[in-house]
């Protein structure tokens, strides 16, 4: 039985965004490797250059990366001397991540790569189309975030119902 492809990859927004992201990531990785840097550091450094002293949770949210991955990446960045981790002086439960002098210095050394890569990607595309693209991608991300929030709310609500609690208890008992 043959299934008909309803959404070819070249017509899929998700596929095209992923394809483009992979190209950006490969180009950025090639540039960062010249500085002996892990490309995973980039997103965290960038977030901290914009607002230093974020919590680990805030860094996870802004980089759209799971918290356990963020913790592992922060540990590597601490070992490399780019950031420091300290308890928030007001709310001792929170851990704040701050740039070291070495981490701050990287902004001047690396930002030109991001600017150049964006220029390469935008070559030959009219500025108005770039602005439209940025607007569309921003709105698409917001739509997906809202949908994801609803999925999470539905999951929480289902787990909170007596039937959902019974299912969860039964599933846990089977483990």
One Martini backbone bead per residue (centre of mass of N, CA, C, O) as a GRO file, in nm:
protein
  175
    1UNK     BB    1   0.095   0.037   0.025
    2UNK     BB    2   0.052   0.368  -0.073
    3UNK     BB    3   0.155   0.683   0.023
    4UNK     BB    4   0.063   1.010   0.010
    5UNK     BB    5   0.221   1.305  -0.026
    6UNK     BB    6   0.106   1.608   0.126
    7UNK     BB    7   0.405   1.726   0.231
    8UNK     BB    8   0.647   1.852   0.093
    9UNK     BB    9   0.941   1.970   0.205
   10UNK     BB   10   0.941   2.240   0.022
   11UNK     BB   11   0.638   2.309   0.172
   12UNK     BB   12   0.767   2.308   0.458
   13UNK     BB   13   0.821   2.510   0.712
   14UNK     BB   14   0.979   2.327   0.904
   15UNK     BB   15   1.187   2.226   0.700
   16UNK     BB   16   1.301   2.505   0.614
   17UNK     BB   17   1.386   2.599   0.894
   18UNK     BB   18   1.575   2.365   0.957
   19UNK     BB   19   1.760   2.395   0.715
   20UNK     BB   20   1.849   2.682   0.782
   21UNK     BB   21   1.952   2.631   1.067
   22UNK     BB   22   2.172   2.427   0.987
   23UNK     BB   23   2.335   2.632   0.821
   24UNK     BB   24   2.389   2.832   1.041
   25UNK     BB   25   2.524   2.629   1.238
   26UNK     BB   26   2.757   2.544   1.054
   27UNK     BB   27   2.878   2.822   1.013
   28UNK     BB   28   2.918   2.890   1.311
   29UNK     BB   29   3.095   2.647   1.385
   30UNK     BB   30   3.325   2.717   1.194
   31UNK     BB   31   3.389   2.990   1.329
   32UNK     BB   32   3.423   2.891   1.630
   33UNK     BB   33   3.656   2.685   1.586
   34UNK     BB   34   3.876   2.908   1.554
   35UNK     BB   35   3.820   2.959   1.887
   36UNK     BB   36   3.764   2.692   2.041
   37UNK     BB   37   3.441   2.654   2.023
   38UNK     BB   38   3.138   2.571   2.127
   39UNK     BB   39   2.835   2.608   1.977
   40UNK     BB   40   2.655   2.586   2.238
   41UNK     BB   41   2.753   2.858   2.372
   42UNK     BB   42   2.632   3.087   2.204
   43UNK     BB   43   2.334   3.112   2.317
   44UNK     BB   44   2.427   3.185   2.607
   45UNK     BB   45   2.606   3.422   2.554
   46UNK     BB   46   2.400   3.593   2.407
   47UNK     BB   47   2.202   3.613   2.646
   48UNK     BB   48   2.420   3.746   2.840
   49UNK     BB   49   2.485   3.996   2.669
   50UNK     BB   50   2.197   4.108   2.698
   51UNK     BB   51   2.158   3.946   3.000
   52UNK     BB   52   2.296   3.944   3.283
   53UNK     BB   53   2.212   3.723   3.546
   54UNK     BB   54   2.070   3.477   3.485
   55UNK     BB   55   1.893   3.214   3.514
   56UNK     BB   56   1.875   2.892   3.431
   57UNK     BB   57   1.578   2.906   3.347
   58UNK     BB   58   1.601   3.152   3.161
   59UNK     BB   59   1.807   3.022   2.970
   60UNK     BB   60   1.625   2.794   2.880
   61UNK     BB   61   1.399   2.969   2.765
   62UNK     BB   62   1.569   3.155   2.564
   63UNK     BB   63   1.705   2.886   2.418
   64UNK     BB   64   1.517   2.635   2.406
   65UNK     BB   65   1.624   2.449   2.654
   66UNK     BB   66   1.677   2.219   2.856
   67UNK     BB   67   1.778   2.221   3.180
   68UNK     BB   68   1.988   1.987   3.174
   69UNK     BB   69   2.147   2.107   2.937
   70UNK     BB   70   2.213   2.378   3.064
   71UNK     BB   71   2.377   2.273   3.299
   72UNK     BB   72   2.596   2.134   3.130
   73UNK     BB   73   2.683   2.390   2.974
   74UNK     BB   74   2.759   2.561   3.218
   75UNK     BB   75   2.978   2.375   3.326
   76UNK     BB   76   3.160   2.412   3.077
   77UNK     BB   77   3.179   2.725   3.096
   78UNK     BB   78   3.317   2.726   3.368
   79UNK     BB   79   3.569   2.556   3.289
   80UNK     BB   80   3.635   2.790   3.059
   81UNK     BB   81   3.575   3.086   3.194
   82UNK     BB   82   3.285   3.240   3.107
   83UNK     BB   83   3.138   3.160   3.382
   84UNK     BB   84   2.922   3.206   3.669
   85UNK     BB   85   2.794   3.065   3.977
   86UNK     BB   86   2.520   3.198   4.185
   87UNK     BB   87   2.347   3.293   4.436
   88UNK     BB   88   2.081   3.457   4.508
   89UNK     BB   89   2.058   3.707   4.746
   90UNK     BB   90   1.738   3.690   4.776
   91UNK     BB   91   1.698   3.400   4.619
   92UNK     BB   92   1.854   3.107   4.715
   93UNK     BB   93   1.725   2.908   4.496
   94UNK     BB   94   1.872   3.070   4.292
   95UNK     BB   95   2.069   3.064   3.991
   96UNK     BB   96   2.326   3.265   3.876
   97UNK     BB   97   2.450   3.386   3.559
   98UNK     BB   98   2.781   3.505   3.489
   99UNK     BB   99   3.009   3.683   3.344
  100UNK     BB  100   3.317   3.698   3.261
  101UNK     BB  101   3.565   3.861   3.124
  102UNK     BB  102   3.602   3.647   2.904
  103UNK     BB  103   3.298   3.637   2.815
  104UNK     BB  104   3.274   3.939   2.737
  105UNK     BB  105   3.505   3.945   2.521
  106UNK     BB  106   3.364   3.759   2.306
  107UNK     BB  107   3.172   3.957   2.176
  108UNK     BB  108   3.388   4.116   2.009
  109UNK     BB  109   3.496   3.845   1.865
  110UNK     BB  110   3.193   3.720   1.751
  111UNK     BB  111   2.959   3.904   1.634
  112UNK     BB  112   3.060   3.932   1.340
  113UNK     BB  113   2.972   3.649   1.253
  114UNK     BB  114   2.667   3.686   1.271
  115UNK     BB  115   2.652   3.920   1.074
  116UNK     BB  116   2.779   3.774   0.830
  117UNK     BB  117   2.581   3.534   0.812
  118UNK     BB  118   2.330   3.706   0.765
  119UNK     BB  119   2.436   3.836   0.503
  120UNK     BB  120   2.465   3.578   0.343
  121UNK     BB  121   2.164   3.488   0.366
  122UNK     BB  122   2.055   3.783   0.239
  123UNK     BB  123   2.160   3.759  -0.029
  124UNK     BB  124   1.950   3.895  -0.280
  125UNK     BB  125   1.744   3.999  -0.063
  126UNK     BB  126   1.510   4.196   0.002
  127UNK     BB  127   1.447   4.375   0.280
  128UNK     BB  128   1.138   4.336   0.283
  129UNK     BB  129   1.155   4.023   0.287
  130UNK     BB  130   1.307   3.998   0.549
  131UNK     BB  131   1.095   4.137   0.726
  132UNK     BB  132   0.872   3.936   0.661
  133UNK     BB  133   1.015   3.686   0.760
  134UNK     BB  134   1.053   3.776   1.055
  135UNK     BB  135   0.753   3.810   1.112
  136UNK     BB  136   0.658   3.525   1.044
  137UNK     BB  137   0.844   3.368   1.239
  138UNK     BB  138   0.747   3.502   1.496
  139UNK     BB  139   0.446   3.420   1.466
  140UNK     BB  140   0.492   3.116   1.446
  141UNK     BB  141   0.622   3.084   1.725
  142UNK     BB  142   0.379   3.190   1.883
  143UNK     BB  143   0.178   2.978   1.788
  144UNK     BB  144   0.337   2.733   1.894
  145UNK     BB  145   0.348   2.820   2.190
  146UNK     BB  146   0.045   2.824   2.240
  147UNK     BB  147   0.000   2.527   2.167
  148UNK     BB  148   0.193   2.413   2.379
  149UNK     BB  149   0.051   2.532   2.624
  150UNK     BB  150  -0.213   2.368   2.576
  151UNK     BB  151  -0.091   2.091   2.598
  152UNK     BB  152   0.007   2.128   2.887
  153UNK     BB  153  -0.267   2.194   3.012
  154UNK     BB  154  -0.408   1.931   2.928
  155UNK     BB  155  -0.215   1.744   3.079
  156UNK     BB  156  -0.269   1.859   3.360
  157UNK     BB  157  -0.575   1.822   3.364
  158UNK     BB  158  -0.580   1.515   3.318
  159UNK     BB  159  -0.404   1.449   3.573
  160UNK     BB  160  -0.622   1.589   3.777
  161UNK     BB  161  -0.810   1.383   3.726
  162UNK     BB  162  -0.923   1.095   3.843
  163UNK     BB  163  -0.862   0.933   3.586
  164UNK     BB  164  -0.571   1.042   3.548
  165UNK     BB  165  -0.464   0.942   3.821
  166UNK     BB  166  -0.518   0.643   3.774
  167UNK     BB  167  -0.340   0.614   3.523
  168UNK     BB  168  -0.079   0.710   3.657
  169UNK     BB  169  -0.074   0.498   3.884
  170UNK     BB  170  -0.073   0.253   3.696
  171UNK     BB  171   0.186   0.325   3.543
  172UNK     BB  172   0.370   0.330   3.795
  173UNK     BB  173   0.314   0.034   3.887
  174UNK     BB  174   0.441  -0.096   3.620
  175UNK     BB  175   0.752   0.012   3.665
   0.00000   0.00000   0.00000
